[in-house]
Amino acid sequence: MFALVDYHQDLEDESGIEIEFDQTAIRCEWTEFSSLEEVIRAYDFDTSESDDVEKFVFDWIQQSGSVIIKLDIINDEECRIGYLVKNF
């Protein structure tokens, strides 16, 4: 959730337009994935010819007009990497 707050804060700063933080609406706009492999399956990417799979996925999503955020999730129970993708 903190990554989304930071993202929207940066968006406000860049645009100069205040964004109302609507937690329900934001949850509907984003999908969380627990691995890059989940992102690849969800969007049916063919990464067989890519040397840098993560860069390929990030570039494709960003060129499609969406946003992907890499998360470093660290707490008492787990330490993992996750991804948030803005639905498009």
ZIWORA-V36288 format. One record per helix or strand of 3 or more residues. SS is the DSSP state (H for helix, E for strand). FROM is the first residue (numbers start at 0). LEN is the number of residues. Records with the same first field share a line. If there is no record, write none. Layout:
SS=FROM-LEN + FROM-LEN
//
This chain:
H=1-14 + 22-7 + 35-8 + 52-11
E=29-4 + 67-7 + 78-8
//
